[in-house]
Amino acid sequence: MEEKLSSINGIDKTKKVLTTLFFIVFADMLGFGLIIPLLPYYAKEFGAKDIVIGFLSMIYPLGQIFASPLIGRMSDKFGRKIALLLSVGGTFLSLLLLGFAKSLTLIFISRLLDGLTGGNITVAQSYISDFTDKKSRAKSLGLIGAAFGLGFILGPAIGGFLSRWGFHVPAFFAAGLSFVNLLNIIFLLPDSKPVEDAKRVPFTFEEMKKTISRPVVFYLLLTKFFYSFGFTTFESTFALFALRRLNLPLSQTSFVLAYVGILIAFTQGFLVGKITKKYKEDDIIKSLIFVVVPFLILYSFSANLITLILLLTPLSVISGLIGVSVNSIATKTVERDRLGGTLGIFNSVDSLTRIISPLFGALIIQYIGPKYLGLFIGTSLLISSFIFFFLFAPNYETYQKSENYAV
């Protein structure tokens, strides 16, 4: 009887953590989506030139490259709750600074502050790994992915509406969302204590390098890099591609992007849980990662909107399944005492690709042509596929049999 009650209490606690984390990530991405589309207009009010606006868009992901592994490692040593409070607190202060900004310099500082403290996705993923087992982890990570996507879909629309009263209004609204998140973390989120061994693992670059050098981590990181590079190039240049290739108006481009976002959110929030009940994450990736390549190649040859949507539908579903599966596997490649720092490294790879992919995609569209963009994106995914199949998979099979396989 006592064991049964303990099991029920454990399930209730896990549900509470997942529900709270869902709303924390949703509110955070809603605030992020509110701000990002408006930043160029806000900066232009202070006389920023196009190249300066380009640099402004790079500041946040640049900060994330360095911050995500550090905040993740901090969550290993001192607990997830402290690290999440630091991350969301930094976002709150940065948004207040953005709202009160009276110069371009303050806008840059606010975005840098947000980037340097914004490791909440890393910590949320680590929280989930602490409260779930291997079988249910992908489903739970999928819910966080859905929250991420929904917040980013709704944010621009709300931000556009609020901006009619001034660009500072969306910033203050987003700051309010961050403040609510702080309250949720303080009062609703139970702490996830670091394991004792985590306190003994050095907080050094050398230790991070040692973790990355493990074949099972290194090859998954390479898989992640080429996979993310392909999809971030697709995302960041889609509006330009739609204009140059199909001459779509902004309203139709926004509709297509919203459609893709909803499909991915549905896949991660619902389908992932159903599919991972029957199949392991690495088997899902093996089955789909080559399949996604032709869709990525063919989408840029679309001659009209209907063809484009027909190609983007399976592409969106497959990418949603693969994205969550890669993140889930990443949580199992290291021991719990190194989990946050390792997930931070994986997320910093995403940030790196978000810096280089817009420039890469724009150069392809301008000098080679928009219809050939898919060939380059598909090649990146093909490289990712070969790395996963022939380098990562054999090492992962060996690692699963070892006593260090993460629970």
C-alpha positions in Angstrom: 0.0 0.0 0.0 2.8 2.4 0.9 4.6 1.6 -2.3 1.4 2.3 -4.3 0.9 5.7 -2.6 4.6 6.5 -3.2 4.2 5.7 -6.8 1.0 7.9 -7.1 2.8 10.8 -5.4 5.7 10.4 -7.7 3.4 10.5 -10.8 1.6 13.6 -9.4 4.9 15.4 -8.7 6.1 14.6 -12.3 2.8 16.0 -13.8 3.1 19.1 -11.7 6.7 19.7 -12.9 5.8 19.1 -16.5 2.7 21.3 -16.4 4.7 24.1 -14.7 7.6 23.8 -17.1 5.2 23.8 -20.1 3.8 27.2 -19.1 7.2 28.5 -18.2 8.6 27.7 -21.7 5.4 28.8 -23.4 5.5 32.2 -21.6 9.2 32.6 -22.3 8.8 31.9 -26.0 5.7 34.0 -26.2 7.7 36.9 -24.9 10.6 36.1 -27.2 8.2 36.0 -30.2 6.8 39.3 -29.1 10.1 41.0 -29.3 12.1 39.5 -32.2 10.0 40.7 -35.2 9.8 44.2 -33.7 13.5 44.7 -32.9 14.4 46.1 -36.4 11.7 48.7 -36.2 12.6 49.6 -32.6 16.3 50.0 -33.6 15.4 52.1 -36.6 13.7 54.6 -34.3 17.2 55.3 -32.9 18.7 55.6 -36.4 20.2 52.1 -36.8 21.3 51.2 -40.3 20.6 47.8 -41.9 24.0 46.3 -41.0 23.6 47.4 -37.4 20.2 45.7 -37.3 21.9 42.6 -38.6 24.5 42.7 -35.8 21.7 43.2 -33.3 20.0 40.0 -34.4 23.2 38.1 -33.8 23.8 39.4 -30.2 21.3 37.0 -28.5 22.4 33.7 -30.1 26.0 34.8 -29.7 25.4 35.1 -25.9 23.6 31.8 -25.9 26.6 30.0 -27.4 28.6 30.7 -24.2 25.8 30.9 -21.7 23.8 27.7 -22.3 26.6 25.2 -21.3 27.6 27.3 -18.3 24.0 27.7 -16.9 23.4 24.0 -17.7 26.5 23.1 -15.7 25.5 25.4 -12.9 22.2 23.5 -12.7 24.2 20.2 -12.3 26.2 21.6 -9.4 23.7 23.8 -7.5 20.3 22.6 -8.6 17.9 23.3 -11.5 15.7 25.7 -9.6 18.5 28.2 -8.8 19.8 28.1 -12.4 16.2 28.6 -13.8 15.7 31.6 -11.5 18.9 33.1 -12.7 18.0 32.5 -16.4 14.4 33.9 -16.2 15.5 36.7 -13.9 18.1 37.8 -16.5 15.4 37.8 -19.2 13.1 39.8 -17.0 15.8 42.5 -16.4 16.8 42.6 -20.0 13.2 43.2 -21.1 12.7 46.0 -18.6 15.9 47.5 -19.9 14.6 47.2 -23.5 11.3 48.8 -22.6 13.0 51.8 -20.9 15.8 52.0 -23.6 16.5 55.6 -24.8 19.4 54.7 -27.1 20.6 52.0 -29.5 23.4 51.1 -27.0 20.8 50.1 -24.3 19.0 47.9 -26.9 22.2 46.1 -27.6 23.0 45.7 -23.9 19.5 44.3 -23.2 19.8 41.7 -25.9 23.3 40.7 -24.8 22.0 40.3 -21.2 19.2 38.2 -22.3 21.5 36.0 -24.4 24.0 35.6 -21.5 21.4 34.5 -19.0 19.0 32.7 -21.3 19.6 29.1 -20.6 16.0 28.2 -19.5 15.4 25.7 -22.3 18.6 23.8 -21.2 17.5 23.8 -17.6 13.9 22.8 -18.5 15.2 19.8 -20.5 17.4 18.9 -17.5 14.5 19.1 -15.1 12.5 16.8 -17.3 15.3 14.3 -17.4 15.4 14.3 -13.6 11.7 13.5 -13.2 11.2 11.0 -16.1 12.6 7.7 -17.1 14.1 6.7 -20.5 10.7 5.4 -21.8 8.6 8.5 -21.1 11.3 11.2 -21.7 10.7 11.8 -25.4 7.0 12.4 -24.8 7.8 14.9 -22.0 10.5 16.7 -24.1 7.9 16.8 -26.9 5.5 18.8 -24.7 8.2 21.3 -24.0 8.9 21.5 -27.8 5.2 22.1 -28.4 5.2 24.9 -25.8 8.2 26.4 -27.5 6.5 26.3 -30.9 3.1 27.6 -29.8 4.7 30.6 -27.9 6.8 31.5 -31.0 3.7 31.2 -33.3 1.4 33.5 -31.1 4.1 35.9 -30.0 4.5 37.9 -33.3 0.8 38.4 -33.7 0.4 39.7 -30.1 3.5 41.8 -30.5 2.2 43.4 -33.7 -1.0 44.2 -32.0 0.6 45.8 -28.9 3.1 47.8 -31.0 0.4 50.2 -32.1 0.9 51.9 -28.7 4.6 52.0 -29.2 7.4 49.5 -29.4 8.2 49.7 -25.7 4.7 48.2 -24.9 5.5 44.7 -26.2 8.8 44.8 -24.2 7.0 45.6 -21.0 4.3 43.0 -21.7 7.0 40.3 -22.3 8.7 41.5 -19.0 5.4 40.9 -17.3 5.3 37.3 -18.6 8.9 36.8 -17.3 7.8 38.1 -13.9 4.9 35.6 -13.8 7.5 32.9 -14.7 9.6 33.9 -11.7 6.6 33.5 -9.4 5.8 30.1 -11.0 9.4 28.9 -10.4 9.5 30.1 -6.8 6.1 28.9 -5.7 5.1 26.0 -8.0 8.3 24.3 -9.2 9.9 21.8 -6.8 13.7 21.8 -6.7 15.7 19.1 -8.4 18.7 18.6 -6.3 22.1 17.9 -7.9 23.5 14.5 -7.2 26.5 14.4 -4.9 28.9 13.5 -7.6 28.0 16.6 -9.5 29.5 18.8 -6.8 32.8 17.0 -7.3 32.9 17.3 -11.1 35.1 20.4 -11.8 33.4 23.4 -13.4 36.1 23.9 -16.0 36.5 24.2 -19.8 38.7 21.1 -19.6 35.9 19.1 -18.1 33.5 20.2 -20.8 36.1 19.3 -23.4 36.4 15.8 -21.8 32.7 15.3 -22.1 32.5 16.4 -25.7 35.4 14.1 -26.6 33.4 11.0 -25.8 32.5 9.4 -29.2 28.8 9.0 -28.3 28.5 12.7 -27.5 30.8 14.0 -30.2 29.1 12.2 -33.1 25.6 13.2 -31.8 26.8 16.8 -31.6 28.0 16.6 -35.3 24.6 15.0 -36.2 22.9 17.9 -34.4 25.0 20.6 -36.1 24.4 19.5 -39.7 20.7 18.8 -38.9 20.2 22.2 -37.2 22.2 24.0 -39.9 19.9 22.7 -42.6 16.6 23.5 -40.8 17.7 26.9 -39.4 18.7 27.8 -43.0 15.3 26.8 -44.1 13.5 28.7 -41.4 15.6 31.9 -41.5 15.5 32.3 -45.3 11.9 31.1 -45.9 10.4 34.6 -46.2 13.1 35.7 -48.6 12.7 32.4 -50.6 8.9 32.8 -50.7 9.3 36.3 -52.1 12.0 35.5 -54.7 10.8 32.1 -55.8 7.0 32.4 -55.6 6.4 36.1 -55.2 4.2 35.4 -52.2 2.8 38.4 -50.2 3.7 38.7 -46.5 0.2 37.5 -45.5 0.6 34.2 -47.3 4.2 33.7 -46.2 3.0 34.2 -42.5 0.2 31.7 -43.1 2.6 29.1 -44.3 5.0 29.6 -41.4 2.1 29.4 -38.9 0.9 26.2 -40.6 4.4 24.7 -40.3 4.7 25.8 -36.7 1.3 24.3 -35.8 2.2 21.0 -37.4 5.5 20.8 -35.5 3.8 21.7 -32.2 1.1 19.0 -32.8 3.8 16.4 -33.7 5.9 17.2 -30.6 3.0 17.6 -28.2 0.9 14.6 -29.3 2.5 12.3 -32.0 5.8 11.9 -30.3 4.2 10.4 -27.2 2.3 7.9 -29.2 5.2 6.9 -31.5 7.9 6.6 -28.8 5.6 4.1 -26.9 6.3 1.7 -29.7 9.7 2.6 -31.0 13.0 3.8 -29.6 14.3 7.2 -30.5 17.3 6.0 -32.4 15.2 3.7 -34.5 12.8 6.6 -35.2 15.8 8.7 -36.5 17.2 5.8 -38.5 13.8 5.4 -40.2 13.2 9.1 -41.0 16.4 11.0 -41.3 17.1 9.9 -44.9 13.4 10.3 -45.8 13.4 14.0 -44.9 16.2 14.8 -47.3 14.2 14.6 -50.6 11.5 16.8 -49.1 14.0 19.5 -48.2 15.5 19.3 -51.7 12.2 19.4 -53.5 10.5 22.2 -51.5 12.6 24.9 -53.1 11.6 23.7 -56.6 7.9 24.3 -55.8 6.2 26.2 -58.6 3.2 27.3 -56.6 1.8 27.6 -53.1 -0.2 24.4 -53.2 2.8 22.3 -54.1 4.9 24.0 -51.4 2.3 23.2 -48.7 2.1 19.6 -49.9 5.8 19.2 -49.5 6.1 21.1 -46.2 3.4 18.9 -44.5 5.4 15.7 -44.3 8.6 17.7 -43.8 7.2 19.4 -40.7 5.9 16.2 -39.1 9.2 14.3 -39.8 11.3 17.2 -38.5 9.2 17.4 -35.3 9.8 13.7 -34.6 13.5 13.8 -35.3 14.1 17.0 -33.3 12.6 15.6 -30.1 14.3 12.2 -30.6 17.7 13.8 -30.9 17.1 15.8 -27.7 15.9 12.8 -25.9 19.0 10.7 -26.9 21.2 13.6 -25.8 19.8 13.3 -22.3 21.0 9.6 -22.3 24.5 10.1 -23.5 26.0 11.3 -20.2 25.5 10.6 -16.5 23.1 12.9 -14.6 25.9 14.8 -12.9 27.0 16.1 -16.3 23.5 16.4 -17.9 22.8 20.1 -17.7 26.2 21.1 -19.1 26.0 18.6 -21.9 22.5 19.7 -22.9 23.8 23.3 -22.8 26.4 22.4 -25.4 23.8 20.9 -27.6 21.7 24.0 -27.3 24.7 26.2 -28.0 25.1 24.3 -31.3 21.6 25.5 -32.2 22.6 29.1 -31.4 25.7 28.8 -33.5 23.7 27.7 -36.6 21.2 30.5 -36.0 24.1 33.0 -36.5 25.6 31.5 -39.6 22.6 30.0 -41.5 20.8 33.3 -42.4 23.9 34.7 -44.1 24.6 31.3 -45.8 21.0 31.0 -47.1 20.8 34.7 -48.3 24.1 34.2 -50.3 22.7 31.1 -52.0 19.4 32.9 -52.9 21.2 36.0 -54.2 24.1 34.4 -56.2 22.9 30.9 -57.1 19.1 31.2 -57.1 16.2 30.4 -54.6 15.2 27.2 -56.3 18.6 25.7 -55.6 18.5 26.5 -51.9 17.0 23.1 -51.1 20.0 21.3 -52.7 22.4 22.9 -50.2 20.0 22.3 -47.2 19.4 18.7 -48.3 23.1 18.1 -48.5 23.5 19.3 -44.9 20.8 16.9 -43.8 22.4 14.1 -45.9 25.7 14.6 -44.1 23.8 14.5 -40.7 22.2 11.2 -41.8 25.6 9.6 -42.6 27.1 10.7 -39.4 24.2 9.3 -37.4 24.1 6.0 -39.2 27.7 5.2 -39.5 29.4 7.0 -36.7 26.9 7.7 -33.9 24.7 4.6 -34.0 27.5 2.0 -33.5 28.9 3.9 -30.6 25.5 4.4 -29.0 24.8 0.7 -29.2 28.0 0.1 -27.3 27.2 2.8 -24.8 23.7 1.4 -24.1 25.4 -1.8 -22.9 27.7 0.0 -20.5 27.0 0.7 -16.8 27.2 4.5 -17.5 24.1 4.5 -19.7 22.0 7.4 -18.3 18.6 6.6 -16.6 
